[in-house]
Amino acid sequence: DRGRTWTVYEGNPILGHIDGSNRDPKVIWHEPTGQWVMALFLNKGMMGFLTSKDLKSWEFQSKLKSFHECPELFELPVDGDENNKKWILYGGSGEYLIGSFDGRQFKSQAGPVRFHYGNCFYASQTFSNIPEKDGRRIQIAWGRVAMPEMPFNQMMLFPVTLSLRTTEEGLRMFARPIREIEKLHKRKRQWKNKILKPGENLLSGLSGELLHIRAELQVDDAQETGFVIRDIPVVYNIQKQELSCQKKTAPLTPADGKIRLELLVDRTSIEIFG
């Protein structure tokens, strides 16, 4: 019945205490070895890896010093090449390792690399039942946004598609809002080849609570550029090559003298992609 009815397993708990405050099991099917794999936070930044043939009996295989809680383990093709994939071990705070995984042991080849720099992105997970013909790795995260006097507590952030690409710094993971966001668009405005003068506001004539902004900015000899959204500055410092918003700063290197930004403005949040 598609998961609507559950029968409590008489053999619970299937896994006893291992170490510290171990928690947050992430279970995946590992096709090459024909078994289930569990990534489990153990204690003090240590992740454990366990295997099972039936999801009931688990065998501890290895552990790795990495991140604090909420592990995530998945593969991504390098530059879209399905014949060249790397494994990603991801932690709750938005850092990841790139490496290999044989079903028992994760061997790090790069990282840790910070993926998110905001103050409310946490404990993301990726969907495991996306149709094979689709092929995307889609991630959704917990948005720890406090909204006093509102009839809800916090939120889920907008789903993103993950990719792994070659950069000058090595392999890096990228995220972009899923393409289905196009179905939510109601009206569109577009500007091309505009020269922005200090204090000029291209968006002054726009209104609405929900905005999806894509911008490509040529950064030459100016000091700063960006947006002010609901009195919140989103600023790119050209000299430092840094993007900042609400006291959080992320590195952003121009490509061919340009930066590309994508902003999702919701009623309670602003998500920024660069």
Secondary structure, DSSP 4 states (H G I P E B T S, - for coil): -TTS-----TT--SS---STT-EEEEEEEEGGGTEEEEEEEEETTEEEEEEESSSSS-EEEEEEE--SS--EEEEEEETTEEEEEEEEEE-TTSEEEEEEE-SS-EEEEEEEEE---SSSEEEEEE-S---TTT--EEEEEEE----TTSSS--EEPPPEEEEEEEETTEEEEEEEE-GGGGGG--------SPPPPTT--TTTT---S-EEEEEEEE-SS-SEEEEEETTEEEEEETTTTEEEETTEEEE---BTTEEEEEEEE-SS-EEEE-
